[in-house]
Amino acid sequence: MFTGIIQTVGQIARIEQRGGDLRLTIRAAQLDFGDVKLGDSIASNGVCLTVVDYGTNWYAVDVSRETLTKTTLGDWQVGMLVNLEKAMLPTTRFGGHIVAGHVDAVAQIASLNQDARSLLVSIELPNDIAKYAATKGSITVDGISLTSNRVEGNTVWLNIIPHTAEVTNIGRQWCVGQRVNIEVDLLARYLERLLSSDHAEVAIKQGIDEAFLVQHGFMR
């Protein structure tokens, strides 16, 4: 589990083909490796990846074909900058929101414009996850916990303050047309399921008839 508060920016040092999938080595000179061990999770551009090897300033991860097809990892190249966050501890200050590191979709940056000292970014979300975005709600973009300024259709607008642009890869790497990893608010997904599951369960057991529709407020 993560918070979406980026701890440092790392760099892709090596990409190896391994039997149809990949092993990535990420250099992270500013990341504290004092408590890192094999099997730990590190969110890399919002993707929860397992440490399979590490040194004093780097770690390696294996990336499955499933992850390659569902995230932007297939686009990664040596030298690319990635946002990094180690898994949260029970004592961690919870500055962002609940982030699982499980990418829901890949989206595309539609526009980047200066807005005073901030950067105004619009991102086009896939239709099937756009419903989970809400004005002033939380959304994770490349591992960064961000707040939606507004949502129009499947477009979400974000204001990136100078500090966030500086301590993430936004200020040095984001551009129009770039693909980014999106994780929607976990609470929104559970709320949707909670609101629909009881009706679905009853419908499966009883079948949908006029009495069911009346009981659940669809008819009078």
C-alpha positions as CSV (number, residue, x, y, z in Angstrom):
1,M,0.0,0.0,0.0
2,F,1.2,3.5,-0.9
3,T,0.2,7.1,-0.4
4,G,1.1,8.7,-3.7
5,I,3.6,11.0,-2.1
6,I,6.8,10.5,-4.3
7,Q,10.0,10.0,-2.3
8,T,12.4,10.4,-5.1
9,V,12.9,10.2,-8.9
10,G,14.9,7.2,-10.2
11,Q,16.3,6.4,-13.6
12,I,16.0,3.3,-15.7
13,A,19.6,1.9,-15.9
14,R,19.0,-1.4,-17.6
15,I,16.3,-3.3,-19.5
16,E,16.8,-7.1,-20.0
17,Q,14.7,-9.5,-22.0
18,R,13.9,-12.5,-19.8
19,G,11.9,-15.3,-21.5
20,G,9.2,-13.1,-22.9
21,D,9.0,-10.6,-20.1
22,L,11.5,-8.1,-18.7
23,R,13.9,-7.4,-15.8
24,L,14.4,-3.7,-15.1
25,T,17.2,-2.2,-13.1
26,I,16.4,1.2,-11.6
27,R,19.0,3.5,-10.2
28,A,17.9,5.6,-7.3
29,A,20.7,7.4,-5.6
30,Q,18.4,9.4,-3.3
31,L,16.3,6.5,-2.1
32,D,17.0,5.2,1.4
33,F,17.9,1.5,1.0
34,G,18.6,1.0,4.7
35,D,15.3,-0.9,5.2
36,V,14.9,-2.4,1.7
37,K,15.0,-6.2,1.4
38,L,14.2,-8.8,-1.2
39,G,10.4,-9.1,-1.8
40,D,9.7,-5.5,-0.8
41,S,7.3,-3.5,-3.0
42,I,8.4,-0.2,-4.6
43,A,5.9,1.8,-6.6
44,S,7.6,2.8,-9.9
45,N,5.6,5.3,-11.8
46,G,2.6,4.0,-9.9
47,V,3.2,0.3,-10.6
48,C,3.7,-1.9,-7.5
49,L,6.8,-3.9,-8.4
50,T,8.7,-6.5,-6.3
51,V,12.4,-6.1,-5.5
52,V,14.3,-9.2,-6.7
53,D,17.8,-7.8,-6.4
54,Y,19.3,-4.5,-5.0
55,G,22.5,-2.7,-4.1
56,T,23.4,0.5,-2.4
57,N,21.7,2.7,-4.9
58,W,19.7,0.5,-7.3
59,Y,17.1,-2.3,-7.4
60,A,15.9,-4.7,-9.9
61,V,12.4,-6.0,-10.6
62,D,10.8,-8.6,-12.9
63,V,7.9,-7.4,-15.1
64,S,5.3,-9.9,-16.4
65,R,3.7,-9.7,-19.7
66,E,0.4,-8.8,-18.0
67,T,2.0,-5.7,-16.4
68,L,3.6,-4.8,-19.7
69,T,0.2,-4.8,-21.5
70,K,-1.7,-3.0,-18.8
71,T,0.8,-0.2,-18.0
72,T,3.2,2.1,-19.7
73,L,6.2,-0.2,-18.8
74,G,6.4,-1.4,-22.3
75,D,7.3,2.1,-23.4
76,W,10.1,2.5,-20.9
77,Q,13.6,3.2,-22.2
78,V,17.1,3.3,-20.5
79,G,17.6,6.8,-19.1
80,M,13.9,7.5,-18.5
81,L,12.9,9.1,-15.2
82,V,10.4,7.3,-12.9
83,N,8.6,8.3,-9.7
84,L,9.5,6.1,-6.8
85,E,7.7,5.4,-3.4
86,K,8.5,2.5,-1.0
87,A,5.5,0.8,0.6
88,M,4.1,2.7,3.5
89,L,4.7,1.8,7.1
90,P,2.1,1.9,10.0
91,T,3.9,5.0,11.2
92,T,4.1,6.7,7.8
93,R,2.6,10.2,7.6
94,F,-0.5,9.8,5.4
95,G,-0.1,12.8,3.1
96,G,-1.8,11.6,0.0
97,H,-4.6,9.0,-0.4
98,I,-4.9,5.2,-0.5
99,V,-2.9,3.9,-3.5
100,A,-2.6,0.2,-4.2
101,G,-0.1,0.4,-7.0
102,H,-2.5,-1.5,-9.3
103,V,-2.8,0.4,-12.5
104,D,-6.4,0.6,-13.8
105,A,-5.6,2.0,-17.2
106,V,-3.2,3.9,-19.4
107,A,-4.3,7.5,-20.3
108,Q,-2.8,10.3,-22.4
109,I,-1.8,13.8,-21.6
110,A,-3.9,16.1,-23.8
111,S,-2.5,19.5,-22.8
112,L,0.1,21.3,-20.7
113,N,-0.2,25.0,-20.0
114,Q,1.2,27.5,-17.5
115,D,-1.3,28.8,-15.0
116,A,0.5,31.5,-13.0
117,R,3.3,29.5,-11.3
118,S,1.4,26.2,-11.6
119,L,1.1,23.8,-14.6
120,L,-2.4,23.1,-15.8
121,V,-2.6,19.6,-17.2
122,S,-5.5,17.8,-18.9
123,I,-5.6,14.1,-19.3
124,E,-8.0,12.1,-21.5
125,L,-9.2,9.0,-19.5
126,P,-10.5,5.8,-21.1
127,N,-14.3,5.8,-21.0
128,D,-14.5,2.8,-18.7
129,I,-12.7,4.5,-15.8
130,A,-13.7,8.2,-16.4
131,K,-16.8,7.6,-14.2
132,Y,-14.5,7.2,-11.2
133,A,-13.0,10.7,-11.5
134,A,-14.7,13.5,-9.6
135,T,-14.1,17.2,-9.2
136,K,-11.9,17.7,-6.1
137,G,-11.5,13.9,-5.9
138,S,-8.2,12.0,-5.8
139,I,-6.5,10.3,-8.7
140,T,-3.1,8.7,-9.1
141,V,-1.1,9.6,-12.2
142,D,2.3,7.8,-12.6
143,G,2.3,7.1,-8.9
144,I,1.6,10.7,-7.9
145,S,-1.4,11.5,-5.7
146,L,-3.2,14.4,-7.3
147,T,-6.5,16.3,-6.9
148,S,-8.8,16.8,-9.8
149,N,-9.6,20.4,-10.4
150,R,-12.6,19.5,-12.6
151,V,-13.8,16.7,-14.7
152,E,-15.6,17.2,-18.1
153,G,-16.7,14.1,-19.8
154,N,-13.6,11.8,-19.8
155,T,-11.2,14.7,-19.4
156,V,-9.7,15.4,-16.0
157,W,-7.9,18.7,-15.2
158,L,-5.0,18.9,-12.7
159,N,-3.1,21.9,-11.3
160,I,0.6,20.9,-10.6
161,I,2.2,23.2,-8.1
162,P,6.0,24.0,-8.6
163,H,7.0,21.8,-5.7
164,T,5.3,18.7,-7.2
165,A,6.7,19.4,-10.6
166,E,10.2,19.7,-9.1
167,V,10.2,16.5,-6.9
168,T,8.6,14.2,-9.5
169,N,9.3,13.6,-13.2
170,I,6.6,16.0,-14.3
171,G,8.8,19.1,-14.7
172,R,11.5,17.2,-16.6
173,Q,9.6,14.6,-18.7
174,W,5.8,15.2,-19.1
175,C,4.7,16.3,-22.6
176,V,1.6,16.4,-24.7
177,G,0.8,12.9,-26.0
178,Q,2.7,11.1,-23.3
179,R,1.1,7.9,-21.9
180,V,0.7,7.8,-18.1
181,N,-0.4,5.2,-15.6
182,I,-3.8,5.9,-14.0
183,E,-5.1,4.4,-10.7
184,V,-8.5,5.6,-9.7
185,D,-9.6,6.2,-6.1
186,L,-9.9,2.8,-4.5
187,L,-12.8,4.0,-2.4
188,A,-14.8,4.8,-5.5
189,R,-14.4,1.3,-6.8
190,Y,-15.5,-0.3,-3.5
191,L,-18.4,2.1,-3.2
192,E,-19.7,1.2,-6.7
193,R,-19.5,-2.5,-5.8
194,L,-21.2,-1.9,-2.4
195,L,-24.1,-0.1,-4.0
196,S,-24.6,-2.7,-6.7
197,S,-23.9,-6.0,-5.0
198,D,-27.0,-6.4,-2.8
199,H,-29.3,-5.8,-5.8
200,A,-27.2,-8.1,-8.0
201,E,-27.2,-10.9,-5.3
202,V,-31.0,-10.7,-4.8
203,A,-31.6,-10.6,-8.6
204,I,-29.5,-13.7,-9.1
205,K,-31.3,-15.6,-6.4
206,Q,-34.9,-14.4,-7.1
207,G,-34.8,-13.3,-10.7
208,I,-36.0,-9.8,-11.7
209,D,-39.8,-9.5,-11.8
210,E,-42.3,-6.7,-11.1
211,A,-42.2,-7.4,-7.3
212,F,-38.4,-7.0,-7.2
213,L,-38.6,-3.7,-9.1
214,V,-41.2,-2.4,-6.7
215,Q,-39.3,-3.5,-3.6
216,H,-36.1,-1.8,-4.7
217,G,-37.7,1.5,-5.8
218,F,-37.6,1.1,-9.5
219,M,-41.5,1.0,-9.8
220,R,-44.4,2.2,-7.8
